[in-house]
Amino acid sequence: MTQKHGKKYLEAAAKVEAEKAYALADGIALLKEVSYAKFDASVEVTFKLNVDTRQADQQLRGAVVLPNGSGKDKTVVVFAQGDKAKEAEAAGADVVGAADLVQRIQDGWLDFDVAVATPDMMAQVGRVGRALGPKGLMPNPKTGTVTMDVTKAVSDAKGGQVTYRTDRDGNVAVTVGRVSFDDAKLAENIKSIADTVLKARPAAVKGTYVSNVALSSTMSPAVTLDLASL
């Protein structure tokens, strides 16, 4: 079934040359021109990678702190006890708990964006894995959210850290800010995640690694970027 787009989308799409790969600065300027949402839309960059995600060694997953933040205020919860719980509270975590936090999640509460846990808490956190996993909220050492350094984990999450991972089709999509961001700040954020994705190239990948990079905002058409400009 073909997706039908509205008039505003079609008018915006007409301004984008479908076969053209835009230099980063031009792509950002064009994206702002074709973003017609009445709110401050999120900006997302998507990398289409030539990886076989059925192979564990070709799956990308990690986290990067964007130099200019993501434009989103994140609610951070920490599974910790004792001194580490106090440390998390001092670092600015929104909710800190142990068995009580596990119980709260079992009761259906999932109103947060990032979950951090100390390693000793993971056995308890595992009990709510089925609730956290599908929403991408399960603490994971690869994204720095299973750690004894809860201060760093909380400050990174609050300070613009974004996580990335390949989906089933080998795409990596990351929010890099909002349409209201200064062009230079968006460019810096995009270059930061591009550098991270390029450095994470799996050794098993032969030939072309990144086949396409596209920039889009909420509801806008996508703008293809020239990889060389990143």
WOCOR-V498425 format. One record per run of one state. SS is the DSSP state (~ for helix, > for strand, _ for the rest). FROM is the first residue (numbers start at 0). TO is the last residue. Records with the same first field share a line. If there is no record, write none. Layout:
# WOCOR-V498425
SS: FROM-TO ; FROM-TO
This chain:
# WOCOR-V498425
_: 0-5 ; 13-20 ; 22-22 ; 34-40 ; 49-54 ; 58-59 ; 65-74 ; 79-81 ; 91-93 ; 97-97 ; 106-112 ; 117-117 ; 135-139 ; 143-144 ; 146-148 ; 158-159 ; 165-169 ; 178-181 ; 199-208 ; 217-221 ; 225-225 ; 229-229
~: 6-12 ; 23-33 ; 55-57 ; 82-90 ; 98-105 ; 118-134 ; 140-142 ; 149-157 ; 182-198 ; 226-228
>: 21-21 ; 41-48 ; 60-64 ; 75-78 ; 94-96 ; 113-116 ; 145-145 ; 160-164 ; 170-177 ; 209-216 ; 222-224
